[in-house]
Amino acid sequence: EAGVTQFPSHSVIEKGQTVTLRCDPISGHDNLYWYRRVMGKEIKFLLHFVKESKQDESGMPNNRFLAERTGGTYSTLKVQPAELEDSGVYFCASSPVWGRNNEQFFGPGTRLTVL
Amino acid sequence: LAKTTQPISMDSYEGQEVNITCSHNNIATNDYITWYQQFPSQGPRFIIQGYKTKVTNEVASLFIPADRKSSTLSLPRVSLSDTAVYYCLGNYGQNFVFGPGTRLSVLP
């Protein structure tokens, strides 16, 4: 069974440009999560989808970040315009159920560098 | 917000048992205690989860005292490949809160 995949693995862009990250969850997983770790900081929760609906987007840093999950399958996270402080690793995770005891399966992450 | 505290780093030798303790003083009644492992350039990987007493799987054991204010992850007979960062996770609502983790270095 394929795990969570993320594309691209690395992205280098200039400040002010737009970048779109993609996450393909494990097939059949209704729950999809985005996290990120910026330089020197801890992994932080960004948002959670249940199918195509945003269940919790309390961790989204500002309105330059837009996450979508059309059709309830893959998800995209767009950063527009990118700023230097957006550099870091963006992780996607998925789970079949949602709750305090759920196991989330993480992808390998996308390393974003904003110059 | 359930915050966790764990040692920043630990060293061990191959074949030893490693115990990593995590403090979670304000854990909520319904929160589970979850541990993840992360290798460089990979996403975190679930190791074990428990609510109270002891849980064991093929990878590790998790000991949780009755007051649930701490937990101990036990890795039996570690090998070089167990070198990684280990996270003890709290919950914020239904979502995970990652701390800085414990960087375990297994030496030959």
Boltz contact constraints between the chains, C-beta under 6 A:
constraints:
  - contact:
      token1: [A, 42]
      token2: [B, 98]
      max_distance: 6.0
  - contact:
      token1: [A, 42]
      token2: [B, 100]
      max_distance: 6.0
  - contact:
      token1: [A, 43]
      token2: [B, 98]
      max_distance: 6.0
  - contact:
      token1: [A, 45]
      token2: [B, 95]
      max_distance: 6.0
  - contact:
      token1: [A, 91]
      token2: [B, 43]
      max_distance: 6.0
  - contact:
      token1: [A, 100]
      token2: [B, 30]
      max_distance: 6.0
  - contact:
      token1: [A, 100]
      token2: [B, 31]
      max_distance: 6.0
  - contact:
      token1: [A, 100]
      token2: [B, 32]
      max_distance: 6.0
  - contact:
      token1: [A, 100]
      token2: [B, 91]
      max_distance: 6.0
  - contact:
      token1: [A, 101]
      token2: [B, 32]
      max_distance: 6.0
  - contact:
      token1: [A, 103]
      token2: [B, 46]
      max_distance: 6.0
  - contact:
      token1: [A, 106]
      token2: [B, 43]
      max_distance: 6.0
  - contact:
      token1: [A, 106]
      token2: [B, 44]
      max_distance: 6.0
  - contact:
      token1: [A, 107]
      token2: [B, 43]
      max_distance: 6.0
  - contact:
      token1: [A, 108]
      token2: [B, 42]
      max_distance: 6.0
  - contact:
      token1: [A, 108]
      token2: [B, 43]
      max_distance: 6.0
  - contact:
      token1: [A, 109]
      token2: [B, 43]
      max_distance: 6.0
